Amino acid sequence: MNRATAKKLIERYFQQLTEGCGNTSCTNEFCASFQGFQPLDKNAAAAKALDLFKANAKLCDYYPSIKLRADNVEMGNKMSTEDFSDIHYLTEHTVCSILTSCEEKGDYSALVRVVGRIFSNSDALMKSFRKDEFDTTKNLDSVKPAEQQSGEDSSAASLPDPALNGGLDSCEVAVDLDSVRRVYDKLLSIDQVEAALVNALIFLTPNVELDLEYLDVYETNPDYLNIFLIVMENSNLHSPEYLEVALPQFCKAMSKLPVSALARLSKLWSKYSLPRLRRMMETFQQLITFTVVSNEYDSDNLVNDDETVVAATKCLKVVFYASILGGDVDMEHNDEDEEDSDSDELTLHELLGEERLYKKGPRVDPLEKELGVRTVDSIRPLIPFEDFINESLNDVIEMDKDFTFFKVDAETKFSFQSCPFILSAITKNQGLYYDNRISMYSERRLTALYSMVQGQQPNPYLKLKVRRDHIIDDALVRLEMISMENPSDLKKQLFVEFEGEQGVDEGGVSKEFFQLVLEEIFNPDIGMFTYDDNTKLFWFNSSSLENEAQYTLIGIVLGLAIYNNCILDVHFPMVVYRKLMGKKGTFLDLSDSHPVLYQSLKELLEYTGNVEEDMMLTFQISHTDLFGNPILYDLKEQGDQIAVTKANRQEFVDLYADYILNTSVETQFKAFKKGFLMVTSESPMKYLFRPEEVELLICGSRKLDFEALERTTDYDGGYTKDTQVIKDFWETIHSFSDEQKRLFLQFTTGTDRAPVGGLGKLKMIIAKNGSDTDRLPTSHTCFNALLLPEYSSKEKLRERLLKAITYAEGFGML
């Protein structure tokens, strides 16, 4: 038990000894409300509270006390004989009866006592609002309009539906959720009752947390989950009175639920209407934000150690998977698992005692495994992924520390990378950067160690020496040799040298190498990829004459770009990244990869006439090869004899899409993926990133915000932001067309894309390069540095700059 929990329990014992529980019929001899109890002074009570804590003595239920107004004393005395002390659980009928009685008397003290007593007791709350009590509520017509006027879609708000009511499955629940919602609608309109609910939750949750942590109550009684279902129906949980104490304690208790219980909650909530699920998401998000902005975090006081933020994040994960399950998912079209099984041989890291530092990150989240669904399976979640990102939290995470917890101390420390849905792509990219640098450092050390043992010259880098006019041949031969002889060398830091050119590779040379390789391989004349003029996207050529090694090279290049933090000018449809993440292409993926075909197949599915007679299609399709010759392919055996009808058209569409996106390019894509995994197989990338985020890692952002670039640019050599030539420079840049801006970015940084996070994350330097001259501006792409002469006029600056960015290529040219 942690210190905070123990402290709260001791405080509760102390309160019980000094103030009592409020129950005039209490039978607990260690409670001030017990008739035979001898009063204690505060010192004696504190000592006794410590003894009771050590003995794990009984704690009373909480009975909120209400101070009656003087003019209602007589009514209060009369009510005390009608305090409903024989009620041990609540039903909608019971609440309505007590509420009616209180309204008649104009005093809600009895209702407050009952609600406080039941909602502060786990056994009583667990037994409340059960479906087996439904016969007592079905005639309460008076409560129906409240639900109909709740402002939510009546069909969506009518849970439990058949998925919750019927069958003995994981979605079965004993709570009548409709009844709970109607009761909350009535109770939350009464201020005294809401205060009792807040206090009851504060007293309830420490006991629930202890029950779950030490007594395994859920395994003994799965109905224990009812407590969390009932509490989460409270639509006011996000309000300030809950945020301070009640909701943080509730989240800590909920985070102690076993994985099977969290999975059951997720499945149940996935059936909820979108407004209800979004309210839950916003409740946990608000608690995280409130806690983060209310505290100061630094390297000594990490947000990872904040129990409230951690617990709320774990609870948010349940809602995240509920959003996936409740949306459109594809859990079928998966590629075979290609990861190698662990070897029994000891690695050098294990021999050196460093296996904890270099071990692979977690590949499967326990809740994800229990649910049998992955983030990549989601086609369209109920709540957009972006809504789960908490920017306030991202601002205070120390990613270097978080990475250590993720890779080394996962058993004892919480890492937010275990809940990647809450992290932005920028934050996750920092984590990936640390992972890549650790791997490079590891390979460097191993190389030095082997060199010492074998007496050879150490080679700590992945060195590629290539000729500009034979770049594909040179790169292919070198990388193919490395991948066959020692694939681990691919995890060293890349170092490229162009033969006959000056330029030390500190990032810029590698950038140009990647660009030239891609220009060559994606050249339509080579025929490795087909290009769609409408979508501006490339796709694998199923009839390419190139060997598999060329496709493996492209995969290695993409992997190396991620590994070396370079962005590439690659134009693939999203299905390529989904396939890299382990999914197969489906009909929906055709919408961006083959939009014309997608539209045709969609019209076939929506056709209302006679499909067989009007369309005259069979399960045999045709397409053209590299030379324009027709190729026939049977989607099913003897497909030319099977007509497409209204009954089998969905099967025809699915098989057609599978052929185009998977079967026809299987050889090419397998080689491509093999090369990609040679570099990234041990990276946590697959665990952290969604397919669209992997595209962002590889290609960078297409959105170019030059205003942000201007704000973050540094100056050197005597220039400042107020120098006239600098003012002229930015006015010129902002006046450029989009294409000219991309050329400038290419000239200065080696790529025409913005890094993850936008141009504001790019640290560009503009340095003075002499006084007025006819020389062109030059750049050091490895440093993102622009060397700009102090031109005498804005017109001359524009003319010289345009000429430089239009014709520049290579190193040592100017």
C-alpha positions in Angstrom: 0.0 0.0 0.0 1.4 3.4 -0.9 1.8 6.1 1.8 -1.1 8.3 0.5 -3.6 5.5 0.7 -2.5 4.6 4.2 -2.7 8.2 5.3 -6.3 8.4 4.1 -7.3 5.3 5.9 -5.8 6.5 9.2 -7.6 9.8 8.8 -10.9 8.0 8.3 -10.3 5.9 11.5 -9.5 9.2 13.3 -12.7 10.8 12.0 -14.7 7.7 13.0 -13.3 7.9 16.6 -13.8 11.6 17.0 -17.0 12.4 15.0 -18.6 9.1 14.4 -20.3 7.8 11.3 -23.6 9.6 11.9 -25.7 6.4 12.3 -27.6 6.6 15.6 -27.9 2.7 15.6 -24.2 2.1 15.0 -22.9 -1.2 16.5 -19.2 -0.6 15.9 -17.5 -0.2 19.3 -14.7 1.8 17.7 -17.1 4.5 16.4 -18.1 7.7 18.3 -21.7 7.1 17.1 -21.8 3.8 19.1 -24.0 4.3 22.2 -21.4 2.8 24.6 -18.4 4.6 23.1 -16.2 6.5 25.6 -15.0 9.9 24.1 -11.3 10.3 23.4 -9.2 13.4 23.2 -7.4 14.1 19.9 -4.0 12.6 20.9 -5.6 9.4 22.2 -7.8 9.2 19.1 -4.7 9.6 16.8 -2.9 6.8 18.6 -6.0 4.6 18.5 -6.5 5.3 14.8 -3.0 4.1 14.1 -3.7 0.8 16.0 -7.0 0.3 14.2 -5.2 0.8 10.8 -2.5 -1.8 11.7 -5.3 -4.3 12.8 -7.3 -3.6 9.6 -10.3 -2.9 11.9 -13.8 -2.3 10.6 -14.7 1.0 9.1 -18.3 2.3 9.3 -20.4 3.3 6.4 -20.7 7.1 5.9 -24.0 8.8 7.0 -24.0 12.5 6.0 -25.3 14.7 8.7 -27.7 17.5 7.9 -28.2 20.5 10.2 -31.8 21.3 10.3 -33.2 24.8 10.4 -34.6 25.9 13.7 -38.1 26.2 12.3 -38.0 22.6 11.0 -36.8 20.9 14.2 -40.3 19.5 14.8 -40.5 18.1 11.3 -37.0 16.7 11.7 -38.0 14.9 14.8 -40.9 13.4 13.0 -38.7 12.4 10.0 -36.2 10.6 12.3 -38.8 8.0 12.9 -39.0 7.6 9.2 -35.3 7.6 8.2 -35.5 4.6 5.9 -32.7 2.9 7.9 -34.0 -0.5 6.7 -33.1 0.3 3.1 -29.9 -1.6 2.1 -29.8 -0.8 -1.6 -31.6 1.5 -4.0 -34.0 1.0 -6.8 -35.7 3.6 -8.9 -39.0 3.0 -7.2 -37.3 3.4 -3.7 -35.7 6.7 -4.7 -38.9 8.1 -6.2 -40.8 7.1 -3.0 -38.3 8.8 -0.7 -38.2 11.8 -3.0 -42.0 12.1 -3.0 -42.0 11.9 0.8 -39.3 14.6 1.1 -41.1 16.9 -1.3 -44.3 16.6 0.6 -42.5 17.6 3.9 -40.3 20.2 2.2 -37.1 18.6 3.6 -34.6 16.4 1.8 -32.6 15.3 4.9 -33.9 11.7 4.7 -33.0 11.4 1.0 -29.6 12.8 1.7 -29.0 10.2 4.4 -30.1 7.3 2.3 -28.2 8.4 -0.8 -25.0 9.1 1.3 -25.3 5.7 3.0 -25.8 3.6 -0.1 -23.4 5.5 -2.4 -20.6 5.3 0.2 -21.0 1.5 0.7 -19.6 -0.7 -2.0 -21.9 -3.7 -1.2 -25.0 -1.5 -1.1 -24.2 0.3 -4.3 -23.3 -2.9 -6.1 -26.8 -4.3 -5.3 -28.6 -1.2 -6.4 -30.6 -0.6 -9.5 -30.5 -4.2 -10.5 -32.5 -5.5 -13.5 -34.1 -8.1 -11.3 -35.9 -5.2 -9.6 -37.3 -4.0 -13.0 -40.9 -5.1 -12.1 -41.0 -2.3 -9.4 -40.3 0.4 -11.9 -42.1 -0.4 -15.1 -45.3 1.3 -13.9 -43.5 4.6 -13.0 -44.8 6.5 -15.9 -43.9 9.8 -14.3 -40.2 9.2 -14.9 -40.4 8.6 -18.6 -40.7 12.2 -19.9 -37.4 13.1 -18.1 -35.5 10.7 -20.3 -37.3 11.7 -23.4 -36.4 15.4 -22.6 -32.7 14.7 -21.8 -31.6 16.3 -25.1 -29.9 13.1 -26.4 -31.0 10.9 -29.2 -33.7 8.7 -27.7 -32.6 5.6 -29.6 -29.0 6.1 -28.5 -30.0 6.8 -24.9 -32.1 3.8 -24.5 -29.4 1.5 -23.2 -29.4 -1.3 -22.2 -30.0 -2.6 -25.7 -30.1 -6.3 -26.7 -26.3 -6.4 -26.7 -26.4 -5.5 -23.0 -29.6 -7.2 -21.9 -29.3 -10.6 -23.6 -27.0 -13.5 -23.5 -24.3 -14.5 -21.0 -21.5 -12.7 -22.7 -18.9 -10.1 -21.6 -21.4 -7.3 -22.4 -24.0 -8.6 -20.0 -24.6 -6.2 -17.1 -26.9 -6.5 -14.1 -27.5 -2.8 -13.8 -30.6 -1.2 -15.2 -28.8 1.8 -16.8 -31.9 3.5 -18.0 -33.1 3.5 -14.4 -29.8 4.9 -13.1 -29.9 7.7 -15.6 -33.5 8.7 -14.7 -32.5 8.6 -11.0 -29.5 10.9 -11.6 -31.7 13.3 -13.5 -33.8 13.7 -10.4 -31.0 13.7 -7.8 -28.6 16.1 -9.4 -31.2 18.8 -9.4 -31.1 18.9 -5.6 -28.0 20.7 -4.2 -28.0 18.9 -0.9 -28.2 15.5 -2.6 -25.3 16.3 -5.0 -23.2 17.4 -2.0 -24.0 14.0 -0.4 -23.0 12.2 -3.7 -19.6 14.0 -3.7 -18.9 13.1 0.0 -20.1 9.6 -0.5 -17.7 9.1 -3.4 -14.8 10.4 -1.3 -15.6 7.8 1.4 -16.4 5.0 -1.1 -13.3 5.0 -3.3 -10.5 4.2 -0.7 -12.3 1.1 0.3 -12.9 0.1 -3.3 -9.3 0.6 -4.1 -8.2 -1.6 -1.2 -10.7 -4.3 -2.1 -9.4 -4.4 -5.7 -5.7 -4.2 -4.8 -5.7 -6.8 -2.0 -8.9 -8.8 -2.0 -9.4 -9.6 -5.7 -13.1 -8.8 -5.3 -13.8 -8.7 -9.0 -12.7 -12.2 -9.6 -14.9 -13.3 -6.7 -17.9 -11.3 -7.8 -18.0 -9.8 -11.3 -20.9 -7.6 -10.3 -18.4 -5.4 -8.5 -18.2 -3.7 -11.9 -21.7 -2.3 -11.2 -20.1 0.3 -8.9 -18.1 1.9 -11.8 -21.1 1.7 -14.2 -23.3 3.5 -11.7 -20.8 6.2 -10.7 -19.8 7.0 -14.3 -23.5 7.7 -15.2 -23.2 10.8 -13.0 -23.1 13.6 -15.6 -21.6 16.1 -13.2 -18.3 14.2 -12.6 -16.4 16.9 -14.5 -17.7 19.7 -12.3 -15.3 21.5 -9.9 -16.6 19.9 -6.7 -15.6 16.5 -8.0 -12.2 17.4 -9.5 -10.4 18.2 -6.3 -10.8 14.9 -4.4 -13.7 12.6 -5.4 -12.9 12.0 -9.1 -9.1 11.6 -8.6 -9.8 8.9 -5.9 -12.3 7.3 -8.2 -9.9 7.1 -11.1 -7.2 5.5 -8.8 -9.7 2.9 -7.7 -10.8 2.2 -11.3 -7.2 1.9 -12.5 -6.9 -1.0 -10.0 -9.5 -3.1 -11.9 -8.0 -6.2 -13.5 -7.6 -6.2 -17.3 -10.6 -8.5 -17.8 -12.8 -6.0 -16.0 -11.4 -3.0 -17.9 -12.1 -4.9 -21.2 -15.6 -5.6 -20.1 -16.1 -1.9 -19.3 -14.7 -1.0 -22.7 -17.1 -3.3 -24.5 -20.1 -2.0 -22.5 -19.2 1.6 -23.1 -18.7 0.9 -26.9 -22.5 0.4 -27.1 -23.2 3.8 -25.6 -24.4 6.8 -27.6 -21.7 9.1 -28.9 -22.7 12.0 -26.5 -22.4 9.7 -23.5 -19.1 8.3 -24.5 -17.8 11.8 -25.3 -18.9 13.0 -21.9 -16.8 10.3 -20.3 -13.8 11.1 -22.4 -14.1 14.8 -21.6 -14.4 14.0 -17.9 -11.1 12.2 -17.8 -9.5 14.7 -20.1 -10.7 17.6 -17.9 -9.2 15.9 -14.8 -5.9 15.5 -16.5 -5.8 19.1 -17.7 -7.0 20.5 -14.3 -4.3 18.5 -12.5 -1.5 19.4 -14.9 -2.2 23.2 -14.9 -2.6 23.2 -11.1 0.9 21.8 -10.5 4.4 22.6 -11.4 6.5 19.8 -13.0 10.2 19.6 -13.8 12.9 16.9 -14.0 12.7 16.4 -10.3 9.0 16.4 -10.0 7.8 14.4 -13.0 4.2 14.2 -14.2 4.8 10.5 -14.4 4.8 10.4 -10.6 1.4 12.2 -10.3 -1.0 9.5 -9.3 -4.1 11.4 -10.4 -2.8 12.1 -14.0 -1.6 8.5 -14.3 -4.8 7.0 -13.1 -7.0 9.3 -15.3 -4.8 8.3 -18.3 -5.4 4.7 -17.6 -9.2 5.3 -17.3 -9.1 7.3 -20.6 -7.6 4.2 -22.3 -10.8 2.3 -21.5 -12.8 5.0 -23.3 -10.3 5.1 -26.2 -10.8 1.4 -26.9 -14.6 1.8 -26.4 -14.5 4.4 -29.1 -12.6 2.0 -31.5 -15.0 -0.9 -30.8 -18.0 1.3 -31.2 -16.9 2.7 -34.6 -16.0 0.9 -37.8 -13.4 -1.7 -37.3 -11.7 -4.3 -39.5 -10.2 -7.1 -37.3 -9.9 -9.7 -40.1 -7.7 -8.5 -42.9 -4.3 -9.0 -41.1 -1.0 -10.0 -42.6 0.8 -12.9 -41.0 3.1 -12.1 -38.1 6.5 -11.9 -39.6 8.4 -11.1 -36.4 11.2 -13.5 -35.6 10.9 -15.7 -32.5 13.3 -15.0 -29.7 16.6 -16.8 -29.9 17.8 -19.0 -27.1 21.3 -17.8 -27.6 22.7 -15.1 -25.3 23.3 -11.7 -27.0 26.3 -9.6 -26.3 24.0 -7.1 -24.5 22.9 -9.9 -22.1 26.5 -10.9 -21.5 27.3 -7.3 -20.7 24.3 -7.1 -18.4 22.6 -4.4 -20.5 19.6 -6.4 -21.8 17.2 -4.1 -19.9 18.4 -1.1 -21.8 18.3 -2.6 -25.2 15.3 -4.9 -24.9 12.4 -4.4 -27.3 9.5 -2.2 -26.2 6.2 -3.8 -25.4 4.5 -5.0 -28.6 1.0 -5.5 -27.3 -1.0 -3.5 -24.8 -2.6 -5.9 -22.2 -6.0 -4.3 -22.7 -5.6 -4.4 -26.4 -4.8 -8.1 -26.2 -7.8 -8.8 -23.9 -10.1 -7.0 -26.3 -8.6 -8.6 -29.4 -8.6 -5.2 -31.3 -5.7 -2.9 -32.2 -5.6 0.8 -33.0 -4.6 -0.1 -36.6 -7.9 -2.1 -36.9 -9.9 1.1 -36.6 -11.4 2.4 -39.8 -13.3 5.2 -38.2 -13.6 5.5 -34.4 -16.6 7.0 -32.7 -14.5 9.8 -31.3 -11.7 11.1 -33.6 -8.2 10.1 -32.4 -7.1 13.7 -32.2 -9.6 14.4 -29.4 -7.8 12.0 -27.1 -4.5 14.0 -27.4 -4.0 16.2 -24.3 -1.8 19.1 -25.2 -1.4 20.3 -21.6 0.1 16.9 -20.7 2.3 16.8 -23.8 3.8 20.2 -22.8 5.1 18.9 -19.4 6.3 15.3 -20.2 10.0 14.9 -19.9 10.4 12.5 -22.9 14.0 11.4 -22.0 12.8 10.3 -18.6 9.6 8.8 -20.0 11.6 6.9 -22.5 13.7 5.3 -19.8 10.6 4.3 -17.9 9.2 2.8 -21.2 12.2 0.8 -22.0 13.8 0.0 -18.6 11.5 0.5 -15.7 8.2 -0.5 -17.1 7.4 -2.7 -14.1 7.9 0.0 -11.5 7.4 3.3 -13.4 4.6 4.5 -15.5 5.4 5.7 -19.1 2.9 7.7 -21.1 4.2 5.8 -24.1 2.2 2.9 -22.8 -0.8 5.1 -23.6 0.3 6.5 -27.0 -3.2 7.7 -27.9 -2.8 10.7 -25.4 0.5 11.8 -27.0 0.9 14.1 -30.1 2.9 13.0 -33.1 5.6 15.5 -32.0 5.9 13.9 -28.5 6.0 10.4 -29.9 8.6 11.4 -32.4 10.8 12.5 -29.5 10.4 9.1 -28.0 11.3 7.4 -31.2 14.3 9.7 -31.6 15.7 8.6 -28.2 15.1 4.9 -29.2 16.9 5.3 -32.5 19.9 7.2 -30.8 20.2 4.5 -28.1 20.3 1.8 -30.8 23.0 3.7 -32.7 25.0 4.2 -29.5 24.6 0.5 -28.8 25.8 -0.6 -32.3 28.8 1.9 -31.9 29.8 0.3 -28.6 29.5 -3.2 -30.0 31.6 -2.3 -33.0 34.3 -0.9 -30.8 34.2 -4.0 -28.6 34.4 -6.4 -31.5 37.2 -4.3 -33.1 39.2 -4.5 -29.8 38.8 -8.3 -29.7 39.5 -8.9 -33.4 42.2 -6.2 -33.7 40.4 -4.4 -36.6 39.8 -0.8 -37.3 36.4 0.2 -35.8 33.7 1.3 -38.2 31.0 2.9 -36.0 28.9 4.3 -38.9 26.9 2.9 -41.8 29.1 4.4 -44.5 27.8 4.6 -48.1 30.2 6.0 -50.8 28.3 6.5 -54.0 28.7 8.0 -57.4 26.1 10.5 -58.3 25.5 9.1 -61.8 25.4 5.5 -60.5 23.6 6.1 -57.2 21.2 3.2 -57.4 23.8 0.6 -58.4 26.2 1.7 -55.7 23.6 2.0 -53.0 22.0 -1.3 -54.0 25.2 -3.3 -54.0 26.4 -1.8 -50.7 23.1 -2.1 -48.8 22.5 -5.6 -50.2 25.9 -6.8 -48.9 25.2 -5.3 -45.5 21.8 -6.8 -45.2 23.2 -10.3 -46.0 26.4 -10.1 -44.0 25.5 -8.0 -41.0 22.0 -6.6 -40.9 22.6 -4.9 -37.6 24.9 -2.4 -39.4 21.7 -0.9 -40.8 21.1 0.4 -37.2 24.3 2.4 -37.2 24.2 6.2 -38.0 24.1 6.8 -41.7 27.1 8.5 -43.2 27.0 9.2 -47.0 29.8 10.4 -49.2 29.4 11.4 -52.9 32.5 10.4 -54.8 34.5 13.4 -56.0 32.5 16.0 -54.0 33.3 18.0 -50.9 30.8 17.7 -48.0 31.0 16.2 -44.6 27.8 14.4 -43.8 26.2 15.9 -40.8 22.7 15.3 -42.1 22.6 17.3 -45.3 24.4 14.8 -47.6 22.2 12.0 -46.4 19.1 14.2 -47.2 20.3 14.6 -50.8 21.2 10.9 -51.1 17.7 10.0 -50.1 16.2 12.4 -52.5 18.3 11.3 -55.5 17.6 7.6 -54.8 13.9 8.3 -54.7 14.0 10.3 -57.9 15.7 7.5 -59.7 13.6 4.6 -58.4 10.2 6.5 -58.8 11.2 7.4 -62.4 8.3 6.1 -64.6 10.9 4.9 -67.2 12.2 2.3 -64.7 8.7 0.9 -64.3 8.9 -0.1 -60.6 5.9 2.0 -59.8 2.9 3.3 -61.7 1.9 6.9 -61.3 -1.7 8.3 -61.3 -1.8 11.8 -62.7 -5.1 12.6 -60.9 -4.1 11.5 -57.4 -0.4 12.3 -57.8 0.3 9.0 -56.1 2.6 6.0 -56.9 1.6 2.3 -56.7 3.5 -0.9 -57.1 3.8 -2.1 -60.7 2.5 -5.7 -60.6 4.3 -6.5 -63.9 7.6 -4.8 -63.2 10.7 -6.3 -64.7 12.9 -5.2 -61.8 14.1 -7.8 -59.2 13.0 -8.0 -55.6 16.2 -6.4 -54.4 15.2 -3.1 -55.9 12.0 -3.1 -53.8 13.9 -4.2 -50.7 16.2 -1.2 -51.3 13.3 1.2 -51.2 12.1 -0.4 -48.0 15.5 0.0 -46.4 15.6 3.6 -47.6 12.3 4.4 -45.9 13.4 2.7 -42.7 16.7 4.5 -42.8 14.9 7.8 -43.2 12.9 7.3 -40.1 15.9 5.9 -38.2 18.1 8.9 -39.2 15.3 11.5 -38.7 15.1 12.5 -42.4 11.9 13.2 -44.2 11.4 12.0 -47.8 9.4 13.2 -50.8 7.4 10.0 -51.2 3.9 9.9 -52.6 2.2 6.7 -51.5 -1.5 6.1 -50.7 -2.4 5.5 -47.1 -2.9 1.8 -47.7 0.9 1.3 -48.1 1.4 2.5 -44.5 -1.5 0.3 -43.3 0.1 -2.7 -44.9 3.4 -1.8 -43.3 1.6 -1.8 -40.0 0.3 -5.3 -40.6 -3.1 -4.8 -42.3 -4.2 -6.0 -45.8 -5.7 -3.6 -48.3 -9.5 -3.7 -48.5 -12.2 -2.1 -50.7 -12.3 1.1 -48.7 -8.6 1.6 -49.3 -9.2 1.8 -53.0 -10.8 5.3 -52.5 -7.4 7.0 -52.5 -5.1 4.5 -54.2 -7.4 3.7 -57.2 -10.3 6.2 -57.0 -11.8 5.5 -60.5 -12.0 1.7 -59.7 -13.4 2.5 -56.3 -16.2 4.6 -57.7 -17.1 1.9 -60.3 -17.2 -0.8 -57.6 -19.2 1.4 -55.3 -21.8 2.1 -58.1 -22.0 -1.7 -58.6 -22.8 -2.2 -54.9 -25.4 0.5 -55.0 -27.0 -0.5 -58.3 -30.8 -1.1 -57.9 -31.4 -2.7 -61.2 -30.7 -6.3 -62.5 -27.0 -6.6 -61.8 -26.5 -9.9 -63.8 -28.3 -8.8 -67.0 -27.4 -5.1 -67.0 -23.7 -5.3 -65.9 -22.8 -8.7 -67.6 -19.8 -9.1 -65.3 -18.1 -12.4 -64.3 -15.5 -13.2 -61.6 -12.8 -12.9 -64.3 -11.2 -9.5 -64.5 -8.6 -8.0 -66.8 -5.9 -5.4 -66.5 -2.9 -4.3 -68.7 0.8 -5.1 -68.1 3.8 -2.9 -68.5 3.6 -3.0 -72.3 -0.2 -2.5 -72.5 -1.1 -6.1 -73.1 -4.3 -7.4 -71.4 -4.0 -9.9 -68.5 -6.9 -12.0 -67.4 -7.3 -13.2 -63.8 -9.9 -15.4 -62.2 -11.0 -14.1 -58.8 -12.4 -17.5 -58.2 -11.8 -20.9 -59.8 -13.4 -20.9 -63.3 -14.4 -17.3 -62.6 -15.3 -16.6 -66.3 -18.2 -19.0 -65.7 -19.5 -17.3 -62.6 -21.8 -14.3 -63.2 -21.8 -11.4 -60.8 -25.3 -11.0 -59.3 -27.0 -8.9 -56.6 -26.4 -11.8 -54.2 -22.6 -12.2 -54.7 -21.6 -8.6 -55.8 -20.1 -7.9 -52.3 -17.9 -11.0 -52.6 -16.9 -9.8 -56.1 -15.9 -6.4 -54.9 -13.9 -7.8 -51.9 -12.0 -10.2 -54.1 -11.3 -7.5 -56.7 -9.9 -5.2 -54.1 -7.9 -8.0 -52.5 -6.4 -8.8 -55.9 -5.5 -5.2 -56.8 -4.1 -4.2 -53.3 -2.6 -7.5 -52.1 -2.4 -10.5 -54.5 -1.2 -8.8 -57.6 1.7 -7.0 -55.9 2.5 -9.6 -53.2 6.0 -10.2 -54.4 6.9 -6.6 -54.7 5.4 -5.5 -51.4 6.9 -8.4 -49.4 10.3 -7.4 -50.6 9.6 -3.7 -49.8 8.3 -4.6 -46.3 11.3 -6.9 -45.7 13.7 -4.0 -46.3 11.6 -1.7 -44.1 11.6 -4.2 -41.2 15.4 -4.7 -41.5 15.8 -1.3 -40.0 12.6 -0.8 -37.9 11.8 -4.3 -36.6 13.0 -3.6 -33.1 11.7 -0.1 -33.0 8.6 0.8 -30.9 7.2 2.6 -34.0 4.5 0.0 -34.7 3.4 0.3 -31.1 3.3 4.1 -30.9 2.2 5.3 -34.2 -0.9 5.0 -36.4 -0.5 4.6 -40.2 -1.2 8.3 -40.9 1.4 9.2 -38.3 4.0 6.9 -39.9 3.4 8.8 -43.2 4.1 12.0 -41.3 7.3 10.5 -40.0 8.5 9.5 -43.4 7.2 12.3 -45.6 6.9 15.2 -43.2 4.0 17.7 -43.2 2.8 19.2 -46.5 1.5 22.2 -44.6 4.2 25.0 -44.7 3.7 27.8 -42.3 6.5 30.3 -43.1 5.2 32.7 -40.5 6.2 30.1 -37.9 9.6 29.6 -39.6 10.2 33.4 -39.4 9.5 33.4 -35.7 12.0 30.6 -34.9 14.8 31.6 -37.3 18.2 32.5 -35.7 20.7 35.0 -37.2 24.5 35.1 -37.3 27.4 37.1 -38.6 26.0 40.5 -37.7 22.4 40.0 -38.9 19.4 40.5 -36.7 15.6 40.4 -37.4 15.7 44.2 -37.7 18.4 44.3 -40.4 17.1 45.7 -43.6 18.2 42.8 -45.8 16.5 40.4 -43.4 13.2 42.4 -43.6 13.5 42.4 -47.4 14.3 38.7 -47.3 11.1 37.7 -45.4 8.9 40.0 -47.5 10.3 38.3 -50.6 9.7 34.8 -49.1 6.1 35.6 -48.2 5.5 36.9 -51.7 6.7 33.6 -53.3 4.3 31.1 -54.8 3.8 27.8 -53.1 6.1 26.1 -55.6 8.8 28.7 -55.0 8.5 28.3 -51.3 9.0 24.6 -51.6 12.1 25.2 -53.8 13.5 27.5 -51.2 12.9 25.0 -48.4 14.6 22.3 -50.6 17.6 24.6 -51.2 18.0 25.5 -47.5 17.2 22.2 -45.7 17.5 19.5 -48.3 13.8 18.7 -48.4 10.6 20.5 -49.4 8.6 19.2 -46.4 8.1 20.5 -42.9 9.3 18.2 -40.0 6.9 16.6 -37.6 5.3 19.6 -35.8 5.6 22.0 -38.7 8.2 24.6 -39.8 8.2 26.1 -36.3 10.2 23.0 -35.2 12.8 23.7 -37.9 15.8 25.7 -36.6 17.0 27.7 -39.6 20.0 30.0 -39.4 20.6 33.0 -41.7 24.2 34.1 -41.7 25.8 37.1 -43.3 28.0 36.2 -46.2 29.8 39.4 -47.1 28.6 42.8 -48.4 26.7 43.5 -51.6 27.9 41.2 -54.4 26.7 39.4 -57.5 27.3 36.1 -55.9 24.3 33.8 -55.3 23.1 32.9 -51.8 24.5 29.5 -50.7 23.4 27.0 -48.0 24.6 24.3 -45.7 21.6 21.9 -45.7 23.2 19.8 -43.0 22.9 22.8 -40.6 19.7 24.3 -42.2 21.9 27.4 -42.8 21.4 30.1 -45.4 24.5 32.2 -46.3 23.0 35.5 -47.5 25.1 38.4 -48.8 23.9 41.9 -47.8 22.4 42.8 -51.2 21.8 46.5 -51.8 18.2 46.2 -52.9 15.1 44.0 -52.4 14.9 43.5 -56.2 18.4 42.2 -56.4 17.9 39.9 -53.4 14.8 38.4 -55.1 16.6 37.9 -58.4 19.6 36.3 -56.9 17.6 34.1 -54.5 15.3 32.8 -57.2 18.3 31.8 -59.4 19.9 30.0 -56.5 16.9 27.9 -55.5 16.0 27.1 -59.1 19.3 25.7 -60.3 21.2 24.5 -57.2 22.1 20.8 -56.8 25.1 19.1 -55.3 27.9 20.1 -52.9 30.7 22.5 -53.4 29.0 24.0 -56.5 29.1 27.6 -55.3 
